[in-house]
Amino acid sequence: MAMTGHQPKLLPDNAILLPLDNTIQEDLINDNKPALLSMLHKELRNYAIEIHTEIIKNQRSRKAYLPKDKLQKLMEKNPDIRRLQKEMGLDLLY
């Protein structure tokens, strides 16, 4: 399971905050926390490091999969795409 949705944050007092998407990721981190902390303590030569987790409510929008949805997202980001589509008479092929 990839946990790449959020960047870890460095907190005061040698603490690392890991924002997570759900409790499954939190369970995985907690199951592997002793080994992870051991590696960090040893490699960084800092035995005061702590790891904290926080579940972030899903703030991301749905991923566009269909060509129509992808075009709509592009048009939201750049309204000129809609203008070009109309000027050139372009339509999606299915």
Backbone hydrogen bonds, N-H to C=O, Kabsch-Sander energy under -0.5 kcal/mol:
donor,donor_aa,acceptor,acceptor_aa,energy
9,K,17,L,-2.7
11,L,9,K,-0.6
11,L,15,A,-3.3
15,A,11,L,-0.9
15,A,12,P,-0.5
16,I,50,E,-2.3
17,L,9,K,-3.3
18,L,16,I,-0.6
18,L,52,H,-3.1
20,L,54,E,-3.2
26,E,22,N,-1.6
27,D,23,T,-2.6
28,L,24,I,-2.2
29,I,25,Q,-2.5
30,N,26,E,-2.8
31,D,27,D,-2.5
32,N,28,L,-1.6
33,K,29,I,-0.9
36,L,32,N,-2.4
37,L,33,K,-3.2
38,S,34,P,-2.2
39,M,35,A,-2.3
40,L,36,L,-2.6
41,H,37,L,-3.1
42,K,38,S,-2.2
43,E,39,M,-3.0
44,L,40,L,-2.5
45,R,41,H,-0.8
46,N,41,H,-1.0
49,I,46,N,-0.8
50,E,14,N,-2.2
52,H,16,I,-3.2
54,E,18,L,-1.9
56,I,20,L,-3.4
56,I,54,E,-0.6
59,Q,57,K,-0.5
65,Y,63,K,-0.5
70,K,66,L,-2.6
71,L,67,P,-2.5
72,Q,68,K,-2.1
73,K,69,D,-2.3
74,L,70,K,-2.3
75,M,71,L,-2.5
76,E,72,Q,-1.8
77,K,73,K,-1.9
78,N,74,L,-2.7
81,I,78,N,-1.9
82,R,79,P,-0.7
83,R,79,P,-1.3
84,L,80,D,-2.6
85,Q,81,I,-2.4
86,K,82,R,-2.1
87,E,83,R,-2.8
88,M,84,L,-2.4
89,G,85,Q,-0.7
90,L,85,Q,-2.1
